[in-house]
């Protein structure tokens, strides 16, 4: 079983993704002026959610990459 599918790793990847999304959403709350003419808060939150989905997938790929490298002895 790939390590990213283990309960503990899934939890950590999920928590990291949630943290990323929370911080990105806070940007709008802290400085909405920088979004004027580009995004509404609802639009920004939708974009953050989409980015979070891709971020989650990318973390899974990255974890798998390092697991394979470890198994291949690349860090010896």
PDB file with one MODEL, atoms N, CA, C and O in Angstrom:
MODEL        1
ATOM      1  N   UNK A   1       0.848  -1.176   0.000  1.00  0.00           N
ATOM      2  CA  UNK A   1       0.000   0.000   0.000  1.00  0.00           C
ATOM      3  C   UNK A   1       0.896   1.242   0.000  1.00  0.00           C
ATOM      4  O   UNK A   1       1.816   1.342   0.811  1.00  0.00           O
ATOM      5  N   UNK A   2       0.630   2.185  -0.903  1.00  0.00           N
ATOM      6  CA  UNK A   2       1.405   3.423  -0.904  1.00  0.00           C
ATOM      7  C   UNK A   2       1.241   4.184   0.413  1.00  0.00           C
ATOM      8  O   UNK A   2       0.160   4.200   1.001  1.00  0.00           O
ATOM      9  N   UNK A   3       2.310   4.802   0.858  1.00  0.00           N
ATOM     10  CA  UNK A   3       2.291   5.490   2.153  1.00  0.00           C
ATOM     11  C   UNK A   3       1.224   6.578   2.220  1.00  0.00           C
ATOM     12  O   UNK A   3       0.643   6.808   3.281  1.00  0.00           O
ATOM     13  N   UNK A   4       0.958   7.261   1.082  1.00  0.00           N
ATOM     14  CA  UNK A   4      -0.027   8.335   1.116  1.00  0.00           C
ATOM     15  C   UNK A   4      -1.442   7.830   1.338  1.00  0.00           C
ATOM     16  O   UNK A   4      -2.352   8.626   1.566  1.00  0.00           O
ATOM     17  N   UNK A   5      -1.641   6.512   1.275  1.00  0.00           N
ATOM     18  CA  UNK A   5      -2.956   5.932   1.542  1.00  0.00           C
ATOM     19  C   UNK A   5      -3.092   5.449   2.986  1.00  0.00           C
ATOM     20  O   UNK A   5      -4.178   5.028   3.387  1.00  0.00           O
ATOM     21  N   UNK A   6      -2.025   5.500   3.770  1.00  0.00           N
ATOM     22  CA  UNK A   6      -2.106   5.140   5.176  1.00  0.00           C
ATOM     23  C   UNK A   6      -2.890   6.220   5.918  1.00  0.00           C
ATOM     24  O   UNK A   6      -2.780   7.405   5.606  1.00  0.00           O
ATOM     25  N   UNK A   7      -3.685   5.796   6.906  1.00  0.00           N
ATOM     26  CA  UNK A   7      -4.567   6.725   7.613  1.00  0.00           C
ATOM     27  C   UNK A   7      -3.837   7.955   8.144  1.00  0.00           C
ATOM     28  O   UNK A   7      -4.314   9.076   7.971  1.00  0.00           O
ATOM     29  N   UNK A   8      -2.700   7.763   8.779  1.00  0.00           N
ATOM     30  CA  UNK A   8      -1.972   8.886   9.367  1.00  0.00           C
ATOM     31  C   UNK A   8      -1.494   9.864   8.292  1.00  0.00           C
ATOM     32  O   UNK A   8      -1.597  11.078   8.467  1.00  0.00           O
ATOM     33  N   UNK A   9      -0.971   9.338   7.184  1.00  0.00           N
ATOM     34  CA  UNK A   9      -0.490  10.206   6.110  1.00  0.00           C
ATOM     35  C   UNK A   9      -1.656  10.899   5.420  1.00  0.00           C
ATOM     36  O   UNK A   9      -1.561  12.083   5.098  1.00  0.00           O
ATOM     37  N   UNK A  10      -2.749  10.191   5.188  1.00  0.00           N
ATOM     38  CA  UNK A  10      -3.939  10.816   4.608  1.00  0.00           C
ATOM     39  C   UNK A  10      -4.413  11.973   5.476  1.00  0.00           C
ATOM     40  O   UNK A  10      -4.786  13.030   4.967  1.00  0.00           O
ATOM     41  N   UNK A  11      -4.397  11.766   6.793  1.00  0.00           N
ATOM     42  CA  UNK A  11      -4.820  12.810   7.730  1.00  0.00           C
ATOM     43  C   UNK A  11      -3.903  14.019   7.626  1.00  0.00           C
ATOM     44  O   UNK A  11      -4.380  15.153   7.573  1.00  0.00           O
ATOM     45  N   UNK A  12      -2.591  13.794   7.598  1.00  0.00           N
ATOM     46  CA  UNK A  12      -1.635  14.895   7.508  1.00  0.00           C
ATOM     47  C   UNK A  12      -1.765  15.665   6.195  1.00  0.00           C
ATOM     48  O   UNK A  12      -1.719  16.895   6.186  1.00  0.00           O
ATOM     49  N   UNK A  13      -1.925  14.951   5.106  1.00  0.00           N
ATOM     50  CA  UNK A  13      -2.096  15.614   3.807  1.00  0.00           C
ATOM     51  C   UNK A  13      -3.387  16.421   3.809  1.00  0.00           C
ATOM     52  O   UNK A  13      -3.420  17.542   3.302  1.00  0.00           O
ATOM     53  N   UNK A  14      -4.450  15.859   4.374  1.00  0.00           N
ATOM     54  CA  UNK A  14      -5.715  16.576   4.470  1.00  0.00           C
ATOM     55  C   UNK A  14      -5.602  17.821   5.333  1.00  0.00           C
ATOM     56  O   UNK A  14      -6.131  18.875   4.977  1.00  0.00           O
ATOM     57  N   UNK A  15      -4.918  17.709   6.462  1.00  0.00           N
ATOM     58  CA  UNK A  15      -4.730  18.859   7.357  1.00  0.00           C
ATOM     59  C   UNK A  15      -3.897  19.947   6.688  1.00  0.00           C
ATOM     60  O   UNK A  15      -4.183  21.134   6.841  1.00  0.00           O
ATOM     61  N   UNK A  16      -2.876  19.544   5.953  1.00  0.00           N
ATOM     62  CA  UNK A  16      -2.034  20.505   5.249  1.00  0.00           C
ATOM     63  C   UNK A  16      -2.842  21.235   4.175  1.00  0.00           C
ATOM     64  O   UNK A  16      -2.723  22.450   4.016  1.00  0.00           O
ATOM     65  N   UNK A  17      -3.651  20.493   3.451  1.00  0.00           N
ATOM     66  CA  UNK A  17      -4.510  21.100   2.438  1.00  0.00           C
ATOM     67  C   UNK A  17      -5.505  22.064   3.070  1.00  0.00           C
ATOM     68  O   UNK A  17      -5.709  23.168   2.564  1.00  0.00           O
ATOM     69  N   UNK A  18      -6.125  21.654   4.171  1.00  0.00           N
ATOM     70  CA  UNK A  18      -7.074  22.528   4.869  1.00  0.00           C
ATOM     71  C   UNK A  18      -6.396  23.811   5.336  1.00  0.00           C
ATOM     72  O   UNK A  18      -6.966  24.896   5.219  1.00  0.00           O
ATOM     73  N   UNK A  19      -5.189  23.690   5.861  1.00  0.00           N
ATOM     74  CA  UNK A  19      -4.435  24.850   6.334  1.00  0.00           C
ATOM     75  C   UNK A  19      -4.145  25.793   5.167  1.00  0.00           C
ATOM     76  O   UNK A  19      -4.319  27.006   5.288  1.00  0.00           O
ATOM     77  N   UNK A  20      -3.707  25.244   4.049  1.00  0.00           N
ATOM     78  CA  UNK A  20      -3.450  26.043   2.847  1.00  0.00           C
ATOM     79  C   UNK A  20      -4.698  26.815   2.447  1.00  0.00           C
ATOM     80  O   UNK A  20      -4.634  28.020   2.203  1.00  0.00           O
ATOM     81  N   UNK A  21      -5.830  26.127   2.379  1.00  0.00           N
ATOM     82  CA  UNK A  21      -7.078  26.773   1.976  1.00  0.00           C
ATOM     83  C   UNK A  21      -7.480  27.862   2.974  1.00  0.00           C
ATOM     84  O   UNK A  21      -7.892  28.950   2.570  1.00  0.00           O
ATOM     85  N   UNK A  22      -7.365  27.578   4.252  1.00  0.00           N
ATOM     86  CA  UNK A  22      -7.733  28.563   5.277  1.00  0.00           C
ATOM     87  C   UNK A  22      -6.892  29.837   5.155  1.00  0.00           C
ATOM     88  O   UNK A  22      -7.416  30.949   5.224  1.00  0.00           O
ATOM     89  N   UNK A  23      -5.597  29.658   4.976  1.00  0.00           N
ATOM     90  CA  UNK A  23      -4.703  30.814   4.860  1.00  0.00           C
ATOM     91  C   UNK A  23      -5.031  31.618   3.603  1.00  0.00           C
ATOM     92  O   UNK A  23      -5.060  32.848   3.646  1.00  0.00           O
ATOM     93  N   UNK A  24      -5.275  30.939   2.498  1.00  0.00           N
ATOM     94  CA  UNK A  24      -5.590  31.642   1.267  1.00  0.00           C
ATOM     95  C   UNK A  24      -6.913  32.402   1.386  1.00  0.00           C
ATOM     96  O   UNK A  24      -7.036  33.511   0.866  1.00  0.00           O
ATOM     97  N   UNK A  25      -7.894  31.820   2.059  1.00  0.00           N
ATOM     98  CA  UNK A  25      -9.174  32.510   2.257  1.00  0.00           C
ATOM     99  C   UNK A  25      -9.003  33.715   3.177  1.00  0.00           C
ATOM    100  O   UNK A  25      -9.687  34.724   3.002  1.00  0.00           O
ATOM    101  N   UNK A  26      -8.110  33.627   4.145  1.00  0.00           N
ATOM    102  CA  UNK A  26      -7.846  34.739   5.056  1.00  0.00           C
ATOM    103  C   UNK A  26      -7.274  35.942   4.321  1.00  0.00           C
ATOM    104  O   UNK A  26      -7.474  37.082   4.740  1.00  0.00           O
ATOM    105  N   UNK A  27      -6.567  35.693   3.231  1.00  0.00           N
ATOM    106  CA  UNK A  27      -6.005  36.801   2.466  1.00  0.00           C
ATOM    107  C   UNK A  27      -7.095  37.783   2.039  1.00  0.00           C
ATOM    108  O   UNK A  27      -6.909  38.999   2.089  1.00  0.00           O
ATOM    109  N   UNK A  28      -8.232  37.232   1.620  1.00  0.00           N
ATOM    110  CA  UNK A  28      -9.324  38.108   1.198  1.00  0.00           C
ATOM    111  C   UNK A  28      -9.854  38.896   2.382  1.00  0.00           C
ATOM    112  O   UNK A  28     -10.122  40.092   2.268  1.00  0.00           O
ATOM    113  N   UNK A  29     -10.003  38.230   3.514  1.00  0.00           N
ATOM    114  CA  UNK A  29     -10.519  38.900   4.710  1.00  0.00           C
ATOM    115  C   UNK A  29      -9.579  40.005   5.192  1.00  0.00           C
ATOM    116  O   UNK A  29     -10.032  41.057   5.643  1.00  0.00           O
ATOM    117  N   UNK A  30      -8.277  39.766   5.096  1.00  0.00           N
ATOM    118  CA  UNK A  30      -7.291  40.704   5.613  1.00  0.00           C
ATOM    119  C   UNK A  30      -7.051  41.898   4.699  1.00  0.00           C
ATOM    120  O   UNK A  30      -6.761  42.994   5.180  1.00  0.00           O
ATOM    121  N   UNK A  31      -7.167  41.703   3.398  1.00  0.00           N
ATOM    122  CA  UNK A  31      -6.875  42.790   2.466  1.00  0.00           C
ATOM    123  C   UNK A  31      -7.745  42.679   1.215  1.00  0.00           C
ATOM    124  O   UNK A  31      -7.238  42.390   0.131  1.00  0.00           O
ATOM    125  N   UNK A  32      -9.052  42.908   1.362  1.00  0.00           N
ATOM    126  CA  UNK A  32      -9.957  42.739   0.215  1.00  0.00           C
ATOM    127  C   UNK A  32      -9.673  43.709  -0.933  1.00  0.00           C
ATOM    128  O   UNK A  32     -10.061  43.453  -2.073  1.00  0.00           O
ATOM    129  N   UNK A  33      -8.998  44.818  -0.636  1.00  0.00           N
ATOM    130  CA  UNK A  33      -8.713  45.800  -1.683  1.00  0.00           C
ATOM    131  C   UNK A  33      -7.856  45.221  -2.813  1.00  0.00           C
ATOM    132  O   UNK A  33      -8.006  45.616  -3.970  1.00  0.00           O
ATOM    133  N   UNK A  34      -6.962  44.289  -2.480  1.00  0.00           N
ATOM    134  CA  UNK A  34      -6.086  43.739  -3.527  1.00  0.00           C
ATOM    135  C   UNK A  34      -6.849  42.872  -4.524  1.00  0.00           C
ATOM    136  O   UNK A  34      -6.310  42.494  -5.565  1.00  0.00           O
ATOM    137  N   UNK A  35      -8.107  42.558  -4.203  1.00  0.00           N
ATOM    138  CA  UNK A  35      -8.915  41.730  -5.087  1.00  0.00           C
ATOM    139  C   UNK A  35      -9.908  42.550  -5.914  1.00  0.00           C
ATOM    140  O   UNK A  35     -10.587  42.014  -6.789  1.00  0.00           O
ATOM    141  N   UNK A  36      -9.987  43.847  -5.632  1.00  0.00           N
ATOM    142  CA  UNK A  36     -10.958  44.694  -6.321  1.00  0.00           C
ATOM    143  C   UNK A  36     -10.773  44.621  -7.831  1.00  0.00           C
ATOM    144  O   UNK A  36      -9.662  44.751  -8.346  1.00  0.00           O
ATOM    145  N   UNK A  37     -11.879  44.411  -8.524  1.00  0.00           N
ATOM    146  CA  UNK A  37     -11.854  44.323  -9.977  1.00  0.00           C
ATOM    147  C   UNK A  37     -11.397  42.982 -10.517  1.00  0.00           C
ATOM    148  O   UNK A  37     -11.411  42.759 -11.727  1.00  0.00           O
ATOM    149  N   UNK A  38     -10.993  42.088  -9.625  1.00  0.00           N
ATOM    150  CA  UNK A  38     -10.507  40.780 -10.077  1.00  0.00           C
ATOM    151  C   UNK A  38     -11.338  39.630  -9.541  1.00  0.00           C
ATOM    152  O   UNK A  38     -11.641  38.690 -10.275  1.00  0.00           O
ATOM    153  N   UNK A  39     -11.715  39.692  -8.260  1.00  0.00           N
ATOM    154  CA  UNK A  39     -12.445  38.583  -7.650  1.00  0.00           C
ATOM    155  C   UNK A  39     -13.375  39.098  -6.563  1.00  0.00           C
ATOM    156  O   UNK A  39     -13.034  40.006  -5.805  1.00  0.00           O
ATOM    157  N   UNK A  40     -14.534  38.509  -6.506  1.00  0.00           N
ATOM    158  CA  UNK A  40     -15.390  38.700  -5.337  1.00  0.00           C
ATOM    159  C   UNK A  40     -14.947  37.681  -4.299  1.00  0.00           C
ATOM    160  O   UNK A  40     -14.176  36.772  -4.609  1.00  0.00           O
ATOM    161  N   UNK A  41     -15.424  37.824  -3.080  1.00  0.00           N
ATOM    162  CA  UNK A  41     -15.045  36.856  -2.055  1.00  0.00           C
ATOM    163  C   UNK A  41     -15.548  35.458  -2.421  1.00  0.00           C
ATOM    164  O   UNK A  41     -14.836  34.474  -2.226  1.00  0.00           O
ATOM    165  N   UNK A  42     -16.766  35.368  -2.947  1.00  0.00           N
ATOM    166  CA  UNK A  42     -17.303  34.061  -3.345  1.00  0.00           C
ATOM    167  C   UNK A  42     -16.469  33.449  -4.458  1.00  0.00           C
ATOM    168  O   UNK A  42     -16.177  32.254  -4.438  1.00  0.00           O
ATOM    169  N   UNK A  43     -16.084  34.274  -5.435  1.00  0.00           N
ATOM    170  CA  UNK A  43     -15.260  33.781  -6.533  1.00  0.00           C
ATOM    171  C   UNK A  43     -13.897  33.336  -6.025  1.00  0.00           C
ATOM    172  O   UNK A  43     -13.385  32.297  -6.442  1.00  0.00           O
ATOM    173  N   UNK A  44     -13.305  34.122  -5.121  1.00  0.00           N
ATOM    174  CA  UNK A  44     -12.007  33.775  -4.541  1.00  0.00           C
ATOM    175  C   UNK A  44     -12.089  32.448  -3.792  1.00  0.00           C
ATOM    176  O   UNK A  44     -11.212  31.596  -3.934  1.00  0.00           O
ATOM    177  N   UNK A  45     -13.137  32.274  -3.002  1.00  0.00           N
ATOM    178  CA  UNK A  45     -13.293  31.030  -2.237  1.00  0.00           C
ATOM    179  C   UNK A  45     -13.433  29.825  -3.159  1.00  0.00           C
ATOM    180  O   UNK A  45     -12.927  28.746  -2.854  1.00  0.00           O
ATOM    181  N   UNK A  46     -14.117  30.007  -4.285  1.00  0.00           N
ATOM    182  CA  UNK A  46     -14.241  28.924  -5.268  1.00  0.00           C
ATOM    183  C   UNK A  46     -12.874  28.591  -5.862  1.00  0.00           C
ATOM    184  O   UNK A  46     -12.523  27.422  -6.027  1.00  0.00           O
ATOM    185  N   UNK A  47     -12.109  29.636  -6.181  1.00  0.00           N
ATOM    186  CA  UNK A  47     -10.765  29.424  -6.721  1.00  0.00           C
ATOM    187  C   UNK A  47      -9.859  28.722  -5.704  1.00  0.00           C
ATOM    188  O   UNK A  47      -9.091  27.827  -6.055  1.00  0.00           O
ATOM    189  N   UNK A  48      -9.961  29.140  -4.452  1.00  0.00           N
ATOM    190  CA  UNK A  48      -9.161  28.523  -3.392  1.00  0.00           C
ATOM    191  C   UNK A  48      -9.513  27.047  -3.253  1.00  0.00           C
ATOM    192  O   UNK A  48      -8.628  26.210  -3.075  1.00  0.00           O
ATOM    193  N   UNK A  49     -10.784  26.733  -3.332  1.00  0.00           N
ATOM    194  CA  UNK A  49     -11.204  25.333  -3.235  1.00  0.00           C
ATOM    195  C   UNK A  49     -10.625  24.503  -4.379  1.00  0.00           C
ATOM    196  O   UNK A  49     -10.147  23.389  -4.166  1.00  0.00           O
ATOM    197  N   UNK A  50     -10.672  25.052  -5.591  1.00  0.00           N
ATOM    198  CA  UNK A  50     -10.094  24.347  -6.742  1.00  0.00           C
ATOM    199  C   UNK A  50      -8.590  24.180  -6.588  1.00  0.00           C
ATOM    200  O   UNK A  50      -8.040  23.118  -6.882  1.00  0.00           O
ATOM    201  N   UNK A  51      -7.931  25.234  -6.126  1.00  0.00           N
ATOM    202  CA  UNK A  51      -6.487  25.153  -5.897  1.00  0.00           C
ATOM    203  C   UNK A  51      -6.180  24.121  -4.809  1.00  0.00           C
ATOM    204  O   UNK A  51      -5.202  23.380  -4.907  1.00  0.00           O
ATOM    205  N   UNK A  52      -7.022  24.078  -3.773  1.00  0.00           N
ATOM    206  CA  UNK A  52      -6.837  23.106  -2.702  1.00  0.00           C
ATOM    207  C   UNK A  52      -6.928  21.673  -3.202  1.00  0.00           C
ATOM    208  O   UNK A  52      -6.175  20.804  -2.762  1.00  0.00           O
ATOM    209  N   UNK A  53      -7.861  21.430  -4.130  1.00  0.00           N
ATOM    210  CA  UNK A  53      -7.979  20.086  -4.710  1.00  0.00           C
ATOM    211  C   UNK A  53      -6.697  19.696  -5.445  1.00  0.00           C
ATOM    212  O   UNK A  53      -6.196  18.582  -5.294  1.00  0.00           O
ATOM    213  N   UNK A  54      -6.175  20.630  -6.240  1.00  0.00           N
ATOM    214  CA  UNK A  54      -4.933  20.342  -6.974  1.00  0.00           C
ATOM    215  C   UNK A  54      -3.744  20.206  -6.030  1.00  0.00           C
ATOM    216  O   UNK A  54      -2.868  19.366  -6.236  1.00  0.00           O
ATOM    217  N   UNK A  55      -3.724  21.037  -4.998  1.00  0.00           N
ATOM    218  CA  UNK A  55      -2.661  20.981  -3.992  1.00  0.00           C
ATOM    219  C   UNK A  55      -2.657  19.612  -3.312  1.00  0.00           C
ATOM    220  O   UNK A  55      -1.597  19.020  -3.109  1.00  0.00           O
ATOM    221  N   UNK A  56      -3.836  19.113  -2.961  1.00  0.00           N
ATOM    222  CA  UNK A  56      -3.973  17.796  -2.320  1.00  0.00           C
ATOM    223  C   UNK A  56      -3.432  16.700  -3.229  1.00  0.00           C
ATOM    224  O   UNK A  56      -2.686  15.829  -2.780  1.00  0.00           O
ATOM    225  N   UNK A  57      -3.804  16.741  -4.502  1.00  0.00           N
ATOM    226  CA  UNK A  57      -3.313  15.748  -5.460  1.00  0.00           C
ATOM    227  C   UNK A  57      -1.798  15.830  -5.606  1.00  0.00           C
ATOM    228  O   UNK A  57      -1.116  14.807  -5.667  1.00  0.00           O
ATOM    229  N   UNK A  58      -1.275  17.058  -5.662  1.00  0.00           N
ATOM    230  CA  UNK A  58       0.165  17.247  -5.819  1.00  0.00           C
ATOM    231  C   UNK A  58       0.932  16.729  -4.604  1.00  0.00           C
ATOM    232  O   UNK A  58       2.012  16.156  -4.747  1.00  0.00           O
ATOM    233  N   UNK A  59       0.378  16.929  -3.413  1.00  0.00           N
ATOM    234  CA  UNK A  59       1.029  16.395  -2.208  1.00  0.00           C
ATOM    235  C   UNK A  59       1.084  14.872  -2.257  1.00  0.00           C
ATOM    236  O   UNK A  59       2.101  14.276  -1.901  1.00  0.00           O
ATOM    237  N   UNK A  60      -0.003  14.239  -2.696  1.00  0.00           N
ATOM    238  CA  UNK A  60      -0.004  12.784  -2.821  1.00  0.00           C
ATOM    239  C   UNK A  60       1.082  12.315  -3.787  1.00  0.00           C
ATOM    240  O   UNK A  60       1.795  11.352  -3.507  1.00  0.00           O
ATOM    241  N   UNK A  61       1.202  12.992  -4.908  1.00  0.00           N
ATOM    242  CA  UNK A  61       2.227  12.636  -5.899  1.00  0.00           C
ATOM    243  C   UNK A  61       3.622  12.832  -5.318  1.00  0.00           C
ATOM    244  O   UNK A  61       4.504  11.997  -5.517  1.00  0.00           O
ATOM    245  N   UNK A  62       3.822  13.930  -4.605  1.00  0.00           N
ATOM    246  CA  UNK A  62       5.129  14.214  -4.017  1.00  0.00           C
ATOM    247  C   UNK A  62       5.518  13.168  -2.968  1.00  0.00           C
ATOM    248  O   UNK A  62       6.662  12.714  -2.932  1.00  0.00           O
ATOM    249  N   UNK A  63       4.571  12.792  -2.126  1.00  0.00           N
ATOM    250  CA  UNK A  63       4.840  11.766  -1.118  1.00  0.00           C
ATOM    251  C   UNK A  63       5.200  10.448  -1.802  1.00  0.00           C
ATOM    252  O   UNK A  63       6.143   9.768  -1.397  1.00  0.00           O
ATOM    253  N   UNK A  64       4.443  10.093  -2.839  1.00  0.00           N
ATOM    254  CA  UNK A  64       4.731   8.851  -3.571  1.00  0.00           C
ATOM    255  C   UNK A  64       6.115   8.907  -4.210  1.00  0.00           C
ATOM    256  O   UNK A  64       6.845   7.917  -4.198  1.00  0.00           O
ATOM    257  N   UNK A  65       6.476  10.054  -4.765  1.00  0.00           N
ATOM    258  CA  UNK A  65       7.789  10.213  -5.396  1.00  0.00           C
ATOM    259  C   UNK A  65       8.907   9.941  -4.394  1.00  0.00           C
ATOM    260  O   UNK A  65       9.857   9.219  -4.700  1.00  0.00           O
ATOM    261  N   UNK A  66       8.795  10.517  -3.200  1.00  0.00           N
ATOM    262  CA  UNK A  66       9.840  10.319  -2.203  1.00  0.00           C
ATOM    263  C   UNK A  66       9.838   8.904  -1.639  1.00  0.00           C
ATOM    264  O   UNK A  66      10.893   8.370  -1.297  1.00  0.00           O
ATOM    265  N   UNK A  67       8.668   8.300  -1.541  1.00  0.00           N
ATOM    266  CA  UNK A  67       8.603   6.909  -1.095  1.00  0.00           C
ATOM    267  C   UNK A  67       9.343   6.004  -2.084  1.00  0.00           C
ATOM    268  O   UNK A  67      10.104   5.125  -1.678  1.00  0.00           O
ATOM    269  N   UNK A  68       9.119   6.220  -3.369  1.00  0.00           N
ATOM    270  CA  UNK A  68       9.793   5.422  -4.403  1.00  0.00           C
ATOM    271  C   UNK A  68      11.309   5.651  -4.355  1.00  0.00           C
ATOM    272  O   UNK A  68      12.095   4.708  -4.447  1.00  0.00           O
ATOM    273  N   UNK A  69      11.700   6.915  -4.209  1.00  0.00           N
ATOM    274  CA  UNK A  69      13.127   7.208  -4.133  1.00  0.00           C
ATOM    275  C   UNK A  69      13.774   6.531  -2.932  1.00  0.00           C
ATOM    276  O   UNK A  69      14.895   6.030  -3.022  1.00  0.00           O
ATOM    277  N   UNK A  70      13.065   6.519  -1.809  1.00  0.00           N
ATOM    278  CA  UNK A  70      13.590   5.825  -0.616  1.00  0.00           C
ATOM    279  C   UNK A  70      13.751   4.334  -0.894  1.00  0.00           C
ATOM    280  O   UNK A  70      14.788   3.744  -0.592  1.00  0.00           O
ATOM    281  N   UNK A  71      12.713   3.733  -1.474  1.00  0.00           N
ATOM    282  CA  UNK A  71      12.775   2.303  -1.789  1.00  0.00           C
ATOM    283  C   UNK A  71      13.891   1.978  -2.781  1.00  0.00           C
ATOM    284  O   UNK A  71      14.451   0.882  -2.758  1.00  0.00           O
ATOM    285  N   UNK A  72      14.210   2.934  -3.649  1.00  0.00           N
ATOM    286  CA  UNK A  72      15.265   2.733  -4.634  1.00  0.00           C
ATOM    287  C   UNK A  72      16.659   3.021  -4.086  1.00  0.00           C
ATOM    288  O   UNK A  72      17.651   2.893  -4.803  1.00  0.00           O
ATOM    289  N   UNK A  73      16.731   3.410  -2.819  1.00  0.00           N
ATOM    290  CA  UNK A  73      18.025   3.647  -2.198  1.00  0.00           C
ATOM    291  C   UNK A  73      18.699   4.939  -2.600  1.00  0.00           C
ATOM    292  O   UNK A  73      19.920   5.049  -2.494  1.00  0.00           O
ATOM    293  N   UNK A  74      17.937   5.923  -3.060  1.00  0.00           N
ATOM    294  CA  UNK A  74      18.532   7.179  -3.531  1.00  0.00           C
ATOM    295  C   UNK A  74      19.077   8.056  -2.421  1.00  0.00           C
ATOM    296  O   UNK A  74      19.770   9.034  -2.700  1.00  0.00           O
ATOM    297  N   UNK A  75      18.782   7.734  -1.169  1.00  0.00           N
ATOM    298  CA  UNK A  75      19.248   8.564  -0.075  1.00  0.00           C
ATOM    299  C   UNK A  75      20.344   7.880   0.745  1.00  0.00           C
ATOM    300  O   UNK A  75      20.658   8.298   1.860  1.00  0.00           O
ATOM    301  N   UNK A  76      20.909   6.836   0.178  1.00  0.00           N
ATOM    302  CA  UNK A  76      21.967   6.095   0.879  1.00  0.00           C
ATOM    303  C   UNK A  76      23.302   6.784   0.728  1.00  0.00           C
ATOM    304  O   UNK A  76      24.308   6.303   1.251  1.00  0.00           O
TER     305      UNK A  76
ENDMDL
END
